[in-house]
Amino acid sequence: MYIIVGLGNPEKKYEKTFHNLGFLAVGEAAEKLGVKFKKKECEASVAEANIGGEKVILARPVTYMNASGRAVKQLLAKYKCDLAHLLVIYDDYDLPKGKIRIRANGSAGTHNGMRSILAEVGGGDFARIRIGIRDPEVNIPIINYVLAEIRREDYPLFADACSSAAEAAIEFARGGDIGQVMTRFNPAHESR
């Protein structure tokens, strides 16, 4: 059993914002697996897949970003899934735009959705895929930036990043060792 959670905000007005890259990436994973988000449970929109006989839950919390932890905690409890089989995908202002970085564990950094998850699940000992959004040409407060729409000329860059994040998430859910997933998808000089 694996749970892959993509972070974002549920309203249509947030669809094309940086803060919804987690939603987009988990949607890409669902598409690659041939499944759809058909039901709502545990304060999340959920799709179910099967990878090599293993049940995989893909989820998009509908709690808004700052309360994402509520949905994650409920999903872990409902499916009796431990943190070792949880993966969270989210946007990260601390990384350059379009870069992805996979880690086996860590802190929340500047991300309020991750702060909520860490508070609800009691720690950061779970895998995560961060999609970089920082653009050195833009100088506005983070809160305004993460809720801004992605510029049209940057769509291909972020589409590629979401596709890579989805592939990495699927590899993780195939039972791939997180170290091997990191080696394959992180830049060569950052495999650990």
trRosetta pair geometry for C-beta under 8 A, 3 or more apart (Angstrom, degrees):
i j d omega theta_ij theta_ji phi_ij phi_ji
1 54 6.7 -148 -60 -173 27 88
1 55 5.2 -5 -108 69 73 98
1 56 7.7 166 -156 -85 43 39
1 57 7.6 16 -171 -4 87 100
1 79 5.6 -180 180 159 138 113
1 80 7.3 72 68 80 165 73
1 81 4.9 -125 120 -98 117 98
1 85 6.0 89 96 132 66 157
2 51 7.7 -20 32 41 131 124
2 54 6.4 51 -3 144 101 121
2 55 7.5 -180 29 97 64 54
2 56 4.7 -9 66 -116 101 80
2 57 7.2 -167 96 29 53 67
2 81 7.2 118 -124 -145 16 133
2 85 4.7 -123 -108 178 62 99
2 86 7.7 170 -163 -82 63 28
2 87 7.1 8 -179 5 107 104
2 172 7.2 148 -154 120 146 88
2 173 4.2 -170 83 -126 162 87
3 56 7.7 170 -85 -162 27 56
3 57 4.7 -13 -113 66 74 106
3 59 6.5 -5 -170 6 95 121
3 72 7.8 134 131 -145 138 74
3 75 5.5 129 -144 139 148 125
3 76 6.7 -115 20 -82 160 65
3 79 6.4 147 -64 62 117 148
3 81 5.1 126 -15 105 115 167
3 85 6.6 87 16 121 74 86
3 86 5.1 -13 68 -112 101 72
3 87 7.4 177 92 29 55 64
4 26 6.0 168 128 -124 103 104
4 29 6.3 -72 119 108 154 166
4 56 6.6 15 0 -180 108 102
4 57 7.1 177 28 89 64 54
4 58 5.2 -17 70 -111 102 66
4 59 7.1 159 84 23 51 72
4 87 4.9 -12 -114 68 74 103
4 88 8.0 170 -161 -84 49 29
4 89 7.0 24 180 -11 91 109
4 169 4.9 81 -138 -175 140 123
4 172 7.6 127 -91 78 111 121
4 173 6.3 -58 -44 -61 122 127
5 22 7.5 5 131 170 65 124
5 26 7.0 -43 174 -86 19 151
5 44 7.6 -78 -126 -132 100 147
5 59 4.8 -25 -107 72 76 99
5 60 7.6 148 -159 -87 65 30
5 61 6.8 32 -164 -29 115 95
5 68 7.6 125 157 178 134 113
5 71 7.5 144 -136 108 132 111
5 72 5.7 -34 -66 -98 170 98
5 75 7.3 160 -76 51 119 160
5 86 7.2 -2 3 -168 110 92
5 87 7.2 173 26 89 68 51
5 88 4.9 -18 70 -112 101 73
5 89 7.1 -175 92 24 49 72
6 22 3.7 165 -176 154 69 75
6 23 4.9 146 124 -84 118 25
6 24 7.3 -160 178 39 144 36
6 25 5.4 177 -120 67 125 85
6 26 2.8 -135 -21 -8 129 122
6 27 7.0 -93 53 -15 167 68
6 29 7.8 179 -48 20 126 121
6 58 7.5 13 -4 -175 103 87
6 59 7.4 178 25 87 67 48
6 60 5.5 -24 69 -95 93 80
6 88 7.9 154 -90 -162 25 55
6 89 4.7 -21 -108 67 72 109
6 90 7.5 158 -160 -72 50 57
7 19 7.7 -77 125 176 94 73
7 22 3.7 55 45 56 60 163
7 23 7.2 -79 98 -40 25 71
7 61 6.9 -2 -121 30 61 111
7 65 6.2 72 174 -126 106 81
7 68 5.4 -15 -123 -115 104 157
7 88 6.6 38 -32 -177 106 99
7 89 6.9 -162 11 86 77 55
7 90 4.1 12 37 -100 127 101
7 91 7.5 -115 82 11 107 75
7 113 4.4 100 -159 152 145 159
7 114 7.7 -77 -54 -53 164 70
8 14 6.7 151 173 127 93 123
8 19 6.2 125 -134 129 60 74
8 20 3.8 59 -138 -127 119 66
8 21 7.4 171 -84 35 103 33
8 22 5.2 -159 -40 64 85 91
8 23 3.3 -30 -3 -29 154 116
8 24 7.6 114 -74 -13 144 69
8 60 6.2 -22 43 -157 110 104
8 61 7.8 163 50 56 60 77
8 65 7.0 -67 169 -79 12 90
9 14 3.9 -10 75 102 114 174
9 17 7.4 7 34 55 116 133
9 19 6.0 34 -9 113 105 122
9 20 6.3 -80 33 -78 73 95
9 64 5.4 19 -127 -131 86 65
9 65 5.5 -47 -69 -31 86 93
10 14 7.5 62 55 48 21 129
10 45 7.7 134 -119 -16 108 119
10 60 7.5 128 -95 137 82 108
10 61 7.8 -104 -54 113 104 55
10 62 4.4 51 -76 -140 147 72
10 63 8.0 110 -20 19 121 23
10 64 6.9 -82 11 -70 93 57
11 14 5.3 88 70 6 80 102
12 15 5.6 -12 -166 -31 49 117
14 17 4.9 -59 -163 18 66 126
14 19 6.5 -55 -170 75 114 109
14 20 5.4 140 141 -53 92 126
14 147 7.0 -64 -121 -143 93 79
15 20 6.1 -133 -157 109 21 174
16 20 7.2 -31 -45 55 5 134
16 149 4.8 26 106 -142 105 93
16 150 5.7 -115 167 28 83 90
17 20 5.1 93 62 4 77 102
17 146 6.9 63 159 149 111 52
17 147 5.3 -23 -156 -155 147 36
17 148 6.3 133 -137 73 89 25
17 149 5.8 -71 -88 -91 61 43
17 150 7.0 155 -139 -24 18 77
18 21 6.1 -18 -172 -26 48 110
18 91 5.0 119 156 -153 82 159
18 133 4.4 83 -159 -147 128 149
18 145 6.8 -9 30 142 150 73
18 146 5.0 -109 80 -145 113 50
18 147 7.6 -70 42 -39 88 15
18 148 6.5 27 -3 61 107 73
18 150 6.1 125 -68 -71 67 87
19 65 6.0 -58 180 -73 125 147
19 91 5.7 -115 -112 31 32 142
19 146 4.4 72 -60 160 99 96
19 147 5.9 -1 -3 -83 131 54
20 23 4.5 -38 -171 34 82 121
20 24 6.1 85 131 -24 84 96
20 91 7.7 30 35 -30 23 127
21 24 5.4 -52 -146 38 38 114
21 25 6.1 38 155 -21 69 105
21 89 7.7 -114 119 145 80 96
21 90 7.2 95 76 -172 93 31
21 91 4.3 107 34 -71 121 96
21 131 4.6 -126 138 76 141 144
21 133 7.0 -157 -18 -71 148 116
21 158 6.5 -107 -116 -165 112 115
21 161 7.4 -18 -164 104 127 120
21 162 6.3 -139 -166 -83 82 102
22 25 5.8 -53 -144 37 30 109
22 26 6.3 21 160 -11 65 107
22 60 7.8 148 117 -121 92 82
22 88 7.4 -15 -141 173 133 72
22 89 4.5 153 -136 104 81 78
22 90 4.3 -10 -67 -95 129 50
22 91 6.5 -103 -28 -19 87 71
22 113 7.8 -135 7 111 158 163
22 131 7.4 -168 -66 17 60 121
23 26 6.3 -62 -147 41 25 102
23 27 6.1 30 152 -22 63 111
23 60 5.1 60 -121 -130 86 125
24 27 5.5 -57 -150 37 29 116
24 28 6.4 34 151 -23 64 103
24 158 7.6 36 99 149 157 107
24 162 4.8 -61 120 -125 104 149
25 28 5.5 -49 -150 32 33 114
25 29 6.7 37 149 -20 63 100
25 89 4.6 -119 87 150 137 149
25 129 7.2 -147 151 97 158 130
25 131 6.6 -171 -50 -43 140 142
25 161 7.8 -65 -87 120 113 75
25 162 4.2 -139 -87 -148 72 79
25 165 4.1 -31 -147 93 135 130
25 166 5.4 -162 -173 -57 71 80
25 169 7.2 122 149 -16 106 140
26 29 5.3 -43 -149 32 40 116
26 30 6.6 46 148 -22 64 99
26 58 5.3 156 -180 -172 103 103
26 59 7.2 -61 178 62 155 32
26 60 6.1 177 80 -68 138 89
26 89 5.8 173 -51 48 90 132
26 166 7.4 165 -98 -103 21 88
26 169 7.3 -102 -104 138 66 177
27 30 5.6 -49 -150 33 34 113
27 31 6.5 37 150 -20 64 103
27 37 7.6 -52 -108 -24 81 123
27 60 7.6 22 -56 -60 87 134
28 31 5.6 -51 -149 34 33 114
28 32 6.4 34 152 -18 65 104
28 162 5.0 136 -13 143 150 101
28 163 5.6 -126 -179 -94 149 51
28 165 7.5 92 64 72 133 88
28 166 3.8 -111 104 -56 105 151
29 32 5.7 -55 -148 37 32 111
29 33 6.3 19 155 -8 65 112
29 58 5.9 -178 95 -117 116 135
29 165 7.9 -80 -51 112 106 76
29 166 3.9 -161 -66 -147 71 91
29 169 5.0 -47 -97 80 143 131
29 170 5.8 179 -143 -53 98 94
30 33 5.9 -67 -147 47 29 103
30 35 5.0 -95 -160 77 83 82
30 36 6.6 100 162 -102 126 25
30 37 6.5 -36 -131 -42 169 81
30 47 4.7 59 -123 72 124 165
30 49 7.3 -157 -124 -50 61 124
30 58 5.1 -168 -74 96 97 165
31 34 7.5 37 -178 -71 30 31
31 166 7.9 -14 49 -163 91 157
32 166 5.7 138 0 147 137 125
32 167 7.3 -176 -122 -82 173 63
32 170 6.3 -83 102 -57 135 150
33 47 7.9 137 78 131 125 127
33 49 4.3 -17 158 -124 145 146
33 51 7.2 -70 -125 -70 120 100
33 56 7.5 -117 -135 79 162 135
33 58 7.6 174 41 -34 145 140
33 170 6.8 -177 -63 -110 104 118
34 49 7.8 117 60 -121 68 106
35 47 4.5 131 128 171 113 116
35 48 6.5 -142 -160 72 148 40
35 49 4.7 -128 -14 -78 149 89
35 58 7.0 145 88 23 128 131
36 47 5.8 -163 104 -115 20 118
37 45 4.6 38 179 152 128 107
37 46 6.5 136 -144 72 78 17
37 47 4.6 -76 -83 -51 53 99
37 58 7.3 -100 -85 98 87 106
37 60 6.7 -16 -119 18 149 116
38 46 7.7 -51 54 85 59 66
38 47 6.6 92 6 -105 76 69
39 45 7.7 157 88 -154 35 54
39 46 5.4 -31 76 62 84 98
40 44 7.0 174 -151 86 62 35
40 45 5.7 -35 -98 -97 75 57
40 46 7.0 143 -112 11 22 89
40 62 6.9 -11 -140 -3 113 148
41 44 6.6 -25 74 59 53 80
41 46 5.6 -28 38 3 95 141
41 74 8.0 -156 142 132 74 121
41 75 7.9 109 107 -95 93 79
41 78 7.1 134 145 -158 121 175
42 46 7.5 68 42 -53 102 132
42 59 7.6 -37 81 -136 117 144
42 71 5.6 103 134 -154 86 66
42 74 3.6 174 -152 114 98 119
42 75 4.7 135 128 -65 160 68
42 78 5.6 -110 -69 -8 131 143
43 61 6.1 16 124 -151 90 81
43 62 5.8 -138 177 53 63 84
43 63 5.0 39 161 -57 126 104
43 70 5.6 0 63 112 159 106
43 71 4.2 -121 90 -90 98 88
43 74 6.1 105 24 32 97 151
44 59 4.2 10 163 -168 144 110
44 60 6.1 150 -164 71 86 38
44 61 4.9 -52 -98 -98 91 45
44 62 6.1 172 -108 -2 29 83
44 63 7.9 -35 -71 -15 68 94
44 71 4.3 110 -54 -165 104 127
44 74 7.7 -180 -4 75 108 116
44 75 6.3 -2 18 -61 148 122
45 59 7.0 146 74 -155 48 58
45 60 4.6 -12 55 59 100 99
45 62 6.0 93 -25 -51 86 109
46 57 6.0 -30 -155 -165 109 97
46 58 6.9 140 -158 76 54 56
46 59 5.1 -14 -102 -101 76 82
46 60 8.0 -157 -68 26 40 65
46 75 7.9 164 -97 -112 124 117
47 57 7.7 144 75 -161 47 49
47 58 4.4 -13 61 60 97 110
47 59 7.8 -162 26 -70 65 42
48 55 6.7 -30 -163 -162 101 93
48 56 7.3 140 -162 77 51 54
48 57 6.1 -24 -105 -104 69 63
48 58 7.6 -159 -76 21 22 79
49 55 7.8 137 80 -162 47 46
49 56 4.4 -25 69 67 94 106
49 58 6.5 49 -4 -17 111 109
49 173 7.8 56 84 143 122 153
50 53 6.8 12 179 -105 103 13
50 54 6.9 149 -159 69 60 39
50 55 6.2 -32 -103 -99 73 48
50 56 6.9 175 -91 16 20 88
51 54 5.4 -30 70 61 76 94
51 56 5.3 36 3 -21 108 134
51 170 6.9 174 -107 -162 149 79
51 173 5.2 95 38 125 155 103
51 174 5.4 -101 152 -90 129 64
52 174 5.9 85 0 -144 134 74
52 175 7.0 -79 73 0 146 117
54 173 7.0 -175 100 169 126 80
54 174 7.8 154 42 -129 135 30
54 175 6.8 149 -24 -48 160 102
55 79 7.7 -148 109 -154 128 123
56 173 4.6 44 -113 -168 134 139
57 75 6.5 -174 116 -167 149 119
57 79 6.1 -126 -15 -63 147 162
57 81 7.8 -121 27 -39 125 155
59 71 6.8 -180 155 151 132 119
59 72 7.9 157 94 -93 142 61
59 75 5.8 -78 -45 -96 169 156
61 64 7.9 -74 121 33 106 20
61 67 7.6 -162 157 97 137 71
61 68 4.6 158 43 -133 162 72
61 70 7.5 116 -149 66 129 79
61 71 3.6 180 -115 32 102 157
61 72 7.0 -49 -68 -38 127 75
62 71 7.2 125 27 -84 58 141
63 67 4.0 -111 150 94 119 104
63 68 6.0 172 67 -86 117 35
63 70 5.3 146 -108 55 164 117
63 71 5.3 -154 -9 -30 124 110
64 67 5.7 55 67 30 82 97
64 68 7.8 -109 98 -54 38 70
65 68 5.9 -20 -161 -38 36 110
65 112 6.0 76 131 86 106 103
65 113 4.3 -80 -172 -70 81 105
65 116 7.8 156 147 9 53 142
66 112 4.8 -29 -106 142 78 124
66 113 6.7 -90 -80 -79 27 56
66 116 5.8 138 174 -54 41 136
67 70 5.2 -3 164 4 92 117
67 71 7.8 93 124 -10 78 89
67 116 5.7 -167 -124 -151 19 150
68 71 6.0 -59 -166 37 49 107
68 72 6.2 42 145 -18 78 110
68 113 4.2 42 6 -158 142 90
68 114 7.8 -8 67 -58 135 29
68 116 5.0 121 47 83 74 132
68 117 5.7 -34 101 -55 102 93
69 72 5.5 -59 -143 41 37 111
69 73 5.9 39 159 -23 72 106
69 113 7.9 168 -35 -176 74 53
69 115 8.0 -79 -40 103 128 46
69 116 3.6 -148 -11 143 107 78
69 117 4.2 -169 -93 -85 83 33
69 118 7.3 -80 -100 30 129 36
69 119 5.7 -28 -119 62 175 84
69 120 3.1 155 162 1 114 131
69 121 6.7 -135 -153 -16 97 82
70 73 6.0 -57 -149 35 25 110
70 74 6.5 22 155 -15 62 109
70 116 7.4 -48 -13 167 70 117
70 120 6.2 -148 -68 -109 36 153
71 74 5.8 -60 -150 38 30 110
71 75 6.2 29 155 -19 66 108
72 75 5.8 -55 -146 37 30 111
72 76 6.4 31 156 -20 64 106
72 86 7.3 73 -166 -155 108 137
72 88 7.3 -13 -108 -89 140 120
72 117 5.0 26 38 -126 159 97
72 120 6.3 125 70 87 101 135
72 121 6.2 -59 118 -49 116 120
73 76 5.9 -55 -150 35 29 111
73 77 6.5 25 154 -15 63 109
73 120 4.2 -108 -48 157 127 118
73 121 5.8 -158 -89 -73 82 73
74 77 5.8 -59 -149 39 31 109
74 78 6.0 29 157 -20 68 109
75 78 5.8 -53 -139 37 29 109
75 79 6.1 -3 171 10 65 112
75 81 7.3 -22 134 37 80 127
76 79 6.8 -76 -142 53 19 88
76 80 7.9 61 164 -109 53 9
76 81 5.2 -108 -137 66 60 88
76 82 7.6 72 -160 -108 106 17
76 83 7.4 7 -130 -73 139 61
76 86 6.6 -25 -91 -76 109 131
76 121 6.6 91 0 -115 162 111
77 80 7.4 14 -174 -73 28 47
81 85 5.2 -108 -171 80 100 116
81 86 6.5 118 130 -63 117 87
82 85 6.0 82 63 18 67 95
82 86 7.7 -119 113 -16 38 97
83 86 5.2 -53 -148 23 46 120
83 121 6.5 123 -94 165 113 131
83 123 7.5 -11 -117 79 167 98
83 125 5.3 72 126 93 144 86
83 126 4.3 -110 -177 -72 90 102
84 125 7.8 -27 -72 137 63 96
84 126 7.2 -129 -78 -112 19 72
86 121 7.8 -113 61 -139 173 163
86 126 4.2 -22 79 -155 106 137
86 127 6.9 172 94 39 56 76
87 126 7.1 -154 -84 161 33 97
87 127 4.5 -25 -107 87 81 108
87 128 6.7 164 -162 -91 61 32
87 129 6.7 33 174 -10 106 97
87 169 5.6 168 112 -132 146 86
87 172 5.3 89 -66 111 153 156
87 173 7.4 -103 14 -56 137 86
88 114 7.1 139 119 -104 148 87
88 117 6.4 19 -91 -143 162 175
88 126 6.8 72 -4 112 102 118
88 127 7.5 165 21 97 64 57
88 128 4.8 -21 65 -113 86 88
88 129 7.5 -165 94 29 44 66
89 128 7.3 164 -82 -163 33 64
89 129 4.5 -10 -110 65 81 104
89 131 7.1 40 -180 -20 89 107
89 165 5.4 104 -140 168 129 128
89 169 6.3 -47 -55 -72 128 132
90 111 6.1 91 131 -161 142 153
90 113 5.9 -171 -128 80 145 133
90 114 6.3 -151 50 -53 164 102
90 128 7.0 -30 24 -167 99 111
90 129 7.7 141 22 81 54 61
90 130 6.4 -24 73 -115 74 62
90 131 7.1 -154 106 23 28 87
91 111 7.6 160 80 -113 66 121
91 130 7.6 48 171 -163 14 69
91 131 5.4 -49 -107 71 51 94
91 132 8.0 73 -163 -152 64 6
91 133 4.9 22 -172 -29 108 134
91 146 6.5 148 101 -140 140 100
92 95 4.7 53 95 12 112 106
92 101 7.4 -58 48 41 155 111
92 109 6.7 35 -143 84 103 157
92 110 8.0 115 -156 52 68 93
92 111 6.5 -61 -108 -57 70 127
92 130 3.8 17 -19 -173 142 114
92 131 6.4 147 15 61 85 38
92 132 5.7 -44 73 -95 92 48
92 133 6.6 157 67 10 38 89
93 110 5.6 -57 53 77 118 135
93 111 7.7 168 12 -71 93 81
93 133 5.8 -43 -93 65 50 101
93 134 5.4 88 -174 -68 54 91
93 142 5.5 0 -118 -136 169 112
93 145 7.0 93 -116 95 120 131
93 146 6.6 -72 -65 -72 114 105
94 109 5.5 -104 -5 -172 144 139
94 110 6.2 143 -43 15 106 114
94 130 7.9 -24 61 170 94 148
94 132 7.7 -94 81 -121 46 86
94 134 6.8 35 -124 -35 4 133
95 99 5.0 -128 165 75 114 111
95 100 7.9 75 145 -111 159 17
95 101 5.9 -159 -101 -1 147 122
95 130 5.8 133 -8 127 144 116
95 131 7.5 -157 74 140 136 20
95 132 2.8 -107 111 -96 101 103
95 133 7.3 71 70 13 81 50
95 134 6.3 169 81 12 32 106
96 99 5.0 65 69 -2 83 125
96 132 4.9 31 71 155 36 149
96 134 5.6 -71 -107 68 34 97
96 136 8.0 -21 -122 -29 92 96
97 132 5.5 -143 -92 120 15 91
97 133 5.4 29 -104 -152 78 26
97 134 6.0 -137 -42 64 73 40
97 135 5.1 19 -30 -71 135 79
97 154 6.7 -50 162 -151 140 132
97 157 6.6 47 138 132 100 139
97 158 7.5 -56 180 -72 94 91
98 131 7.8 -17 -126 -175 15 84
98 132 6.2 -35 45 74 33 100
98 154 7.6 -133 -59 -165 109 96
98 157 4.1 -65 -96 169 130 107
98 158 6.3 -105 -95 -74 75 53
98 160 7.0 28 -156 71 102 106
98 161 4.9 -150 -151 -54 52 128
99 131 7.7 158 82 -159 43 45
99 132 4.0 26 52 15 85 138
99 161 7.2 -1 30 -116 7 122
99 187 7.4 -28 -153 -35 111 118
100 129 6.0 -6 -171 -176 111 96
100 130 6.7 155 -156 80 57 51
100 131 5.5 -22 -101 -101 82 63
100 132 7.1 -134 -73 0 32 85
100 161 5.4 156 -49 -158 101 87
100 164 5.4 -164 10 101 149 121
100 165 5.3 -165 -123 -72 145 88
100 168 7.2 -176 138 1 145 151
100 185 6.5 -45 98 157 122 109
100 186 7.6 -117 103 -101 77 54
101 129 7.5 159 79 -156 40 52
101 130 4.8 -13 59 58 90 103
101 132 7.2 70 -5 -45 101 99
101 186 6.0 51 -135 -120 59 98
101 190 6.7 -55 -128 134 102 144
102 127 7.0 -1 -173 -171 92 101
102 128 7.3 176 -147 91 53 46
102 129 5.1 -18 -99 -103 80 75
102 130 7.8 -172 -78 19 32 71
102 168 5.8 -141 -74 175 140 147
102 178 7.4 -157 150 -171 115 86
102 181 5.9 -102 141 122 161 100
102 182 4.8 -147 89 -101 110 73
102 185 5.6 64 -7 82 133 119
102 186 5.6 -118 36 -58 88 99
103 106 4.8 19 127 -21 149 130
103 127 7.0 172 91 -148 49 58
103 128 5.6 -4 57 57 90 88
103 130 7.4 23 4 -6 106 108
103 182 7.3 67 -94 -104 29 125
104 127 5.6 -40 -133 -96 39 77
104 178 4.5 112 -101 121 93 145
104 179 7.2 -4 -63 -63 128 66
104 182 7.2 -59 -43 -45 86 137
105 124 5.3 113 -177 124 84 84
105 125 4.8 -13 -119 -122 131 43
105 126 6.5 93 -106 31 74 26
105 127 7.3 -54 -60 -79 50 39
105 128 7.9 91 -119 5 19 98
106 109 7.7 10 141 -34 118 94
106 124 5.4 -95 78 152 33 135
106 128 6.7 -91 41 35 112 128
107 114 8.0 91 138 134 47 128
107 118 7.5 11 -157 -88 49 161
107 124 5.8 -107 -92 -48 29 171
108 111 5.4 -132 174 63 81 81
108 112 7.8 61 168 -97 129 15
108 114 3.8 165 -136 109 83 104
108 115 4.2 91 -177 -70 167 63
108 117 7.7 156 -102 52 107 89
108 118 5.3 -108 -56 -1 110 139
108 124 7.1 -136 -46 -91 66 128
109 114 6.8 40 38 69 81 148
110 142 6.5 -90 156 -162 136 165
111 114 4.1 58 94 17 115 111
111 115 6.7 -180 98 -16 59 82
112 115 5.2 -47 -145 31 39 117
112 116 6.5 44 155 -21 65 100
113 116 5.7 -52 -156 32 32 114
113 117 6.7 30 149 -17 64 104
114 117 5.5 -50 -146 36 39 112
114 118 6.2 38 156 -18 69 104
114 124 7.9 40 175 -115 104 108
114 128 7.4 31 -116 -124 124 154
115 118 5.9 -56 -147 38 29 109
115 119 6.3 29 155 -19 64 109
116 119 5.9 -58 -149 37 27 111
116 120 6.3 18 158 -13 64 112
117 120 5.9 -63 -145 41 29 105
117 121 5.9 -3 170 6 69 114
118 121 6.7 -67 -129 50 22 89
118 122 7.9 -110 178 63 51 8
118 123 6.4 -26 -155 -176 80 8
118 124 5.1 -13 -113 -69 112 85
121 126 7.3 -8 119 -11 156 137
127 172 6.2 -168 106 -145 163 147
127 178 5.2 -150 -94 -121 127 131
127 181 7.9 32 -152 75 145 145
129 165 4.7 138 142 -145 142 97
129 168 5.8 135 -102 91 139 133
129 169 6.4 -88 -7 -64 148 91
131 158 7.4 76 168 -143 130 83
131 161 5.0 109 -146 149 108 125
131 162 6.9 15 -111 -77 153 62
131 165 5.8 -49 -71 -59 110 146
132 161 7.5 -123 43 -138 73 149
133 145 7.6 142 129 143 119 108
133 146 7.1 88 102 -109 157 71
135 138 4.5 54 83 12 108 108
138 145 6.3 125 128 -120 130 115
140 144 4.7 -82 143 85 120 126
140 145 5.2 153 78 -61 98 90
140 148 7.6 90 70 -42 144 141
141 144 4.9 84 67 12 85 104
141 145 6.8 -157 95 -11 40 92
142 145 5.4 -61 -143 38 32 113
142 146 6.1 26 166 -19 71 105
143 146 6.5 -51 -141 33 24 104
143 147 6.8 4 162 1 56 114
144 147 6.4 -77 -154 49 27 99
144 148 6.4 43 149 -46 66 103
145 148 5.5 -46 -152 8 33 119
150 154 5.4 -119 177 84 95 115
150 155 6.4 118 121 -81 121 62
150 158 5.8 -56 -153 4 155 160
151 154 4.6 79 66 8 86 107
151 155 7.9 -118 100 -31 49 71
152 155 5.8 -19 -164 -20 42 115
154 157 5.0 -56 -165 41 67 119
154 158 5.9 54 142 -15 89 106
155 158 6.2 -69 -147 45 28 100
155 159 5.9 32 158 -25 69 110
156 159 5.5 -53 -141 36 31 115
156 160 6.4 33 159 -19 64 104
157 160 6.1 -59 -158 34 26 110
157 161 6.6 23 148 -17 63 108
158 161 5.2 -49 -143 37 40 115
158 162 6.2 41 156 -19 68 103
159 162 5.9 -54 -146 38 29 109
159 163 6.3 32 152 -21 62 107
160 163 5.6 -55 -147 36 30 113
160 164 6.4 30 155 -17 65 105
161 164 5.8 -55 -149 37 30 110
161 165 6.3 32 152 -19 64 107
162 165 5.5 -52 -144 37 32 113
162 166 6.3 37 153 -22 64 104
163 166 5.7 -52 -149 34 30 113
163 167 6.5 31 152 -18 63 104
164 167 5.7 -53 -149 36 33 111
164 168 6.3 32 153 -18 65 106
164 185 6.2 142 171 -150 102 109
165 168 5.7 -55 -149 38 31 112
165 169 6.3 34 152 -22 65 106
166 169 5.7 -53 -147 34 31 113
166 170 6.4 30 154 -18 64 105
167 170 5.8 -55 -149 36 31 110
167 171 6.4 34 151 -20 64 106
167 185 7.4 166 92 -98 100 125
168 171 5.5 -53 -149 35 33 115
168 172 6.4 38 151 -22 64 103
168 181 5.6 103 -161 -176 87 107
168 184 7.4 172 -110 88 88 106
168 185 4.4 4 -92 -62 122 169
169 172 5.6 -51 -152 33 32 115
169 173 6.4 26 152 -13 65 108
170 173 5.6 -57 -145 42 33 108
170 174 6.5 41 150 -28 64 101
171 174 5.6 -50 -153 25 32 115
171 176 4.5 -11 157 10 80 156
171 181 5.1 152 107 -112 120 102
171 184 7.0 -107 167 68 170 149
171 185 7.7 176 42 -35 148 126
172 176 5.6 -84 -97 58 29 101
172 178 6.5 35 -123 -98 101 73
172 181 5.2 19 -73 -88 82 163
176 180 5.5 -117 178 80 97 116
176 181 5.0 108 117 -58 125 100
177 180 4.4 82 68 6 94 106
177 181 7.0 -165 91 -8 47 84
178 181 5.4 -51 -146 37 37 115
178 182 6.2 42 152 -22 67 103
179 182 5.7 -52 -149 35 30 112
179 183 6.4 32 152 -21 64 104
179 192 7.5 4 -138 -104 90 81
180 183 5.5 -49 -146 34 34 114
180 184 6.3 31 155 -17 65 107
181 184 5.9 -58 -149 38 29 109
181 185 6.1 -11 167 12 67 116
182 185 6.7 -77 -133 52 22 85
182 186 4.9 5 -176 -6 69 124
182 191 5.6 115 128 -170 93 60
182 192 6.8 93 126 -91 142 36
183 186 7.0 -32 -92 39 13 98
183 191 4.5 38 -108 -155 62 121
186 190 4.7 -113 161 95 119 93
186 191 5.3 160 74 -103 121 44
187 190 4.9 54 64 26 88 107
188 191 6.6 -15 -160 -42 34 103
